[in-house]
Amino acid sequence: MRTGSERPTLADWAILAGALVLCIGLLSTSRATRITAARYLRDTLFRPYQLVLAYGSCPVDAYGEIETLREKLATAVLERAAVAEARSENARLREMLAFAERSPRRLVPARIVGRTQDRFGETLIAEPAGGARPYPGQTVVGVSGLVGCVVGLQGERCLVRTLRNGALQVSARVAETRSVGLLHWHAREGRLALTGVPIQRPVPDGAEVITSGEGMVFPPGLPIGRIVSVADDSTALVKRIRVAPHMELGRVEEVFLIGE
């Protein structure tokens, strides 16, 4: 019956009669013929209805699905970053533990929680572990060498003036030749310089530089870095020595305070 008609028309009866004749005819044929006819009707007469039904079963909220996928992707990225950071932190902590076990000195671990800059250079904000009380002048080291010293307190935290601060001067020694000079930071040139070594003293490139202990601030023998260039200053009769620190001060995250 067509939509909107109150009574079946002649055309409706004709379609119904044709369908009945078709059904009776199919019932009288073989099974293979009926299957072939059914497949033909499926692929021709009923194909448009199948497409409409399939479309209706698909999700229509494409924007919502995209947002869900974006959220899952962001979560996966954050989880991956967290795992990578945990692995990096574990590696650093294992390295610090091994360093503390090798050191003959009493070491207090501390975490870097901030960084500041003044006109002289870099200062770190460190938070000692276990409620330890730092004090001004306390030596600060990393797993590779000297970092700096404590210059002030902020509650339980402390301010650490690093080697990249021009206000910090370190009495240093060239380990190979035992020549002593004063190590300080040149902010304009962005380098560590060892000054005061007489021009006649041999200073080889690549030589190790350590604390001398003569400044009454840092204990002797702490590694600082290696010499990367040497030049003679004939006007001052001293050598101009450039030193690369062992510690990557811009990336340091954990340090040790040397206890009394």
BELWO-V314393 format. One record per residue. N is the residue number from 0. PHI is phi in degrees with one decimal (999 if undefined). OMEGA is omega in whole degrees, -180 to 180 (none if undefined). Layout:
n=N phi=PHI omega=OMEGA
n=N phi=PHI omega=OMEGA
This chain:
n=0 phi=999 omega=180
n=1 phi=-75.3 omega=180
n=2 phi=-64.3 omega=178
n=3 phi=94.2 omega=179
n=4 phi=-92.5 omega=180
n=5 phi=-80.6 omega=-178
n=6 phi=-128.4 omega=176
n=7 phi=-62.4 omega=178
n=8 phi=-96.1 omega=179
n=9 phi=-62.3 omega=180
n=10 phi=-65.4 omega=179
n=11 phi=-63.6 omega=179
n=12 phi=-64.5 omega=-180
n=13 phi=-65.0 omega=180
n=14 phi=-66.4 omega=179
n=15 phi=-64.4 omega=179
n=16 phi=-64.8 omega=179
n=17 phi=-64.6 omega=179
n=18 phi=-66.2 omega=179
n=19 phi=-65.6 omega=178
n=20 phi=-61.4 omega=179
n=21 phi=-63.1 omega=180
n=22 phi=-64.4 omega=180
n=23 phi=-64.2 omega=179
n=24 phi=-65.7 omega=179
n=25 phi=-67.6 omega=179
n=26 phi=-65.4 omega=-179
n=27 phi=-86.0 omega=-179
n=28 phi=-95.4 omega=180
n=29 phi=-75.9 omega=-179
n=30 phi=-63.2 omega=-180
n=31 phi=-63.6 omega=179
n=32 phi=-66.8 omega=179
n=33 phi=-62.8 omega=179
n=34 phi=-64.3 omega=179
n=35 phi=-62.7 omega=179
n=36 phi=-64.9 omega=180
n=37 phi=-64.2 omega=178
n=38 phi=-65.3 omega=179
n=39 phi=-64.3 omega=178
n=40 phi=-63.0 omega=179
n=41 phi=-61.9 omega=-175
n=42 phi=-83.1 omega=-179
n=43 phi=-116.9 omega=-174
n=44 phi=-70.2 omega=-175
n=45 phi=-95.1 omega=-177
n=46 phi=-59.5 omega=179
n=47 phi=-59.5 omega=-180
n=48 phi=-67.9 omega=178
n=49 phi=-65.5 omega=179
n=50 phi=-65.2 omega=179
n=51 phi=-64.8 omega=180
n=52 phi=-65.7 omega=179
n=53 phi=-64.1 omega=179
n=54 phi=-64.6 omega=-180
n=55 phi=-67.1 omega=-180
n=56 phi=-84.2 omega=180
n=57 phi=-76.7 omega=177
n=58 phi=-67.3 omega=-178
n=59 phi=-98.0 omega=-179
n=60 phi=-90.3 omega=-178
n=61 phi=-65.2 omega=-180
n=62 phi=-62.6 omega=179
n=63 phi=-63.6 omega=179
n=64 phi=-65.8 omega=179
n=65 phi=-63.9 omega=179
n=66 phi=-64.1 omega=178
n=67 phi=-63.9 omega=179
n=68 phi=-65.1 omega=178
n=69 phi=-63.2 omega=179
n=70 phi=-64.1 omega=178
n=71 phi=-64.4 omega=179
n=72 phi=-64.7 omega=179
n=73 phi=-62.4 omega=179
n=74 phi=-63.6 omega=179
n=75 phi=-64.4 omega=179
n=76 phi=-64.6 omega=180
n=77 phi=-65.4 omega=179
n=78 phi=-64.6 omega=179
n=79 phi=-64.8 omega=179
n=80 phi=-64.7 omega=179
n=81 phi=-64.3 omega=179
n=82 phi=-65.4 omega=179
n=83 phi=-63.0 omega=179
n=84 phi=-65.7 omega=179
n=85 phi=-64.5 omega=178
n=86 phi=-64.1 omega=180
n=87 phi=-63.8 omega=179
n=88 phi=-65.1 omega=178
n=89 phi=-62.1 omega=179
n=90 phi=-64.1 omega=180
n=91 phi=-65.9 omega=-179
n=92 phi=-65.7 omega=176
n=93 phi=-63.7 omega=179
n=94 phi=-65.6 omega=179
n=95 phi=-66.0 omega=179
n=96 phi=-63.5 omega=178
n=97 phi=-64.1 omega=178
n=98 phi=-64.9 omega=-180
n=99 phi=-63.9 omega=179
n=100 phi=-69.6 omega=-180
n=101 phi=-81.8 omega=-173
n=102 phi=-75.2 omega=176
n=103 phi=-78.9 omega=-177
n=104 phi=-92.5 omega=175
n=105 phi=-81.0 omega=-175
n=106 phi=-116.3 omega=177
n=107 phi=-113.8 omega=-180
n=108 phi=-69.2 omega=179
n=109 phi=-144.7 omega=-179
n=110 phi=-107.0 omega=178
n=111 phi=-78.3 omega=-177
n=112 phi=-114.4 omega=180
n=113 phi=-171.2 omega=179
n=114 phi=-140.2 omega=177
n=115 phi=-132.9 omega=177
n=116 phi=-131.5 omega=170
n=117 phi=-125.6 omega=-176
n=118 phi=-68.8 omega=178
n=119 phi=-93.7 omega=-180
n=120 phi=146.6 omega=-167
n=121 phi=-96.1 omega=173
n=122 phi=-134.9 omega=179
n=123 phi=-100.5 omega=173
n=124 phi=-109.4 omega=-175
n=125 phi=-114.7 omega=178
n=126 phi=-119.3 omega=-179
n=127 phi=-65.9 omega=180
n=128 phi=-85.7 omega=173
n=129 phi=68.6 omega=178
n=130 phi=70.4 omega=179
n=131 phi=-64.1 omega=-179
n=132 phi=-102.5 omega=177
n=133 phi=-73.4 omega=180
n=134 phi=-144.8 omega=179
n=135 phi=-57.6 omega=-179
n=136 phi=90.2 omega=-179
n=137 phi=-71.2 omega=-178
n=138 phi=-73.4 omega=180
n=139 phi=-121.4 omega=-179
n=140 phi=-129.6 omega=171
n=141 phi=-119.2 omega=-177
n=142 phi=-69.1 omega=-178
n=143 phi=-106.6 omega=-179
n=144 phi=162.4 omega=-175
n=145 phi=-66.9 omega=175
n=146 phi=-107.2 omega=-179
n=147 phi=167.3 omega=178
n=148 phi=-148.2 omega=179
n=149 phi=-74.4 omega=-180
n=150 phi=-120.7 omega=-180
n=151 phi=-173.0 omega=-178
n=152 phi=-121.9 omega=172
n=153 phi=-132.3 omega=-175
n=154 phi=67.8 omega=178
n=155 phi=-86.0 omega=179
n=156 phi=-97.0 omega=-180
n=157 phi=-137.9 omega=176
n=158 phi=-96.4 omega=-178
n=159 phi=-115.1 omega=175
n=160 phi=-81.2 omega=-174
n=161 phi=-91.1 omega=177
n=162 phi=-63.1 omega=179
n=163 phi=-92.1 omega=176
n=164 phi=-127.3 omega=-175
n=165 phi=-64.8 omega=179
n=166 phi=-78.7 omega=179
n=167 phi=-97.7 omega=177
n=168 phi=-123.2 omega=-174
n=169 phi=-123.7 omega=172
n=170 phi=-74.2 omega=-173
n=171 phi=-123.5 omega=-177
n=172 phi=-131.0 omega=171
n=173 phi=-78.5 omega=-171
n=174 phi=-60.7 omega=-175
n=175 phi=-73.0 omega=-176
n=176 phi=-106.5 omega=180
n=177 phi=66.8 omega=177
n=178 phi=-74.6 omega=-177
n=179 phi=-110.4 omega=177
n=180 phi=-146.9 omega=-180
n=181 phi=-111.2 omega=-178
n=182 phi=-98.2 omega=178
n=183 phi=-152.6 omega=-174
n=184 phi=-96.8 omega=173
n=185 phi=-99.5 omega=-175
n=186 phi=-66.0 omega=-178
n=187 phi=-64.6 omega=-179
n=188 phi=-91.3 omega=179
n=189 phi=63.4 omega=-178
n=190 phi=-151.7 omega=172
n=191 phi=-91.7 omega=-179
n=192 phi=-123.3 omega=174
n=193 phi=-105.7 omega=-175
n=194 phi=-115.2 omega=176
n=195 phi=91.9 omega=177
n=196 phi=-81.4 omega=-178
n=197 phi=-56.8 omega=-174
n=198 phi=-64.7 omega=-178
n=199 phi=-82.5 omega=-180
n=200 phi=-79.1 omega=177
n=201 phi=-73.4 omega=178
n=202 phi=-133.7 omega=-177
n=203 phi=-78.2 omega=173
n=204 phi=-62.6 omega=178
n=205 phi=84.0 omega=-179
n=206 phi=-68.9 omega=180
n=207 phi=-77.5 omega=177
n=208 phi=-114.6 omega=-178
n=209 phi=-130.1 omega=175
n=210 phi=-71.6 omega=-178
n=211 phi=-90.9 omega=-176
n=212 phi=82.3 omega=-176
n=213 phi=-85.1 omega=-179
n=214 phi=-87.0 omega=178
n=215 phi=63.2 omega=178
n=216 phi=-118.5 omega=-178
n=217 phi=-102.4 omega=176
n=218 phi=-65.7 omega=-177
n=219 phi=-72.4 omega=172
n=220 phi=88.2 omega=179
n=221 phi=-74.8 omega=179
n=222 phi=-67.4 omega=179
n=223 phi=-114.8 omega=-178
n=224 phi=179.4 omega=179
n=225 phi=-127.4 omega=179
n=226 phi=-74.7 omega=-179
n=227 phi=-111.0 omega=176
n=228 phi=-159.0 omega=180
n=229 phi=-135.8 omega=176
n=230 phi=-140.9 omega=179
n=231 phi=-92.5 omega=174
n=232 phi=-104.1 omega=-174
n=233 phi=-67.8 omega=-179
n=234 phi=-73.6 omega=-179
n=235 phi=-103.9 omega=180
n=236 phi=59.0 omega=176
n=237 phi=-132.5 omega=178
n=238 phi=-93.5 omega=173
n=239 phi=-102.9 omega=-172
n=240 phi=-117.8 omega=177
n=241 phi=-104.6 omega=-175
n=242 phi=-123.1 omega=174
n=243 phi=-99.5 omega=-178
n=244 phi=-68.7 omega=177
n=245 phi=-68.6 omega=-179
n=246 phi=-79.6 omega=172
n=247 phi=-83.3 omega=-169
n=248 phi=-64.0 omega=179
n=249 phi=-74.3 omega=-177
n=250 phi=-118.8 omega=-176
n=251 phi=-65.8 omega=-178
n=252 phi=-123.4 omega=177
n=253 phi=-133.5 omega=-180
n=254 phi=-137.6 omega=174
n=255 phi=-125.8 omega=169
n=256 phi=-96.5 omega=-180
n=257 phi=-78.9 omega=-178
n=258 phi=-78.0 omega=180
n=259 phi=-75.5 omega=none
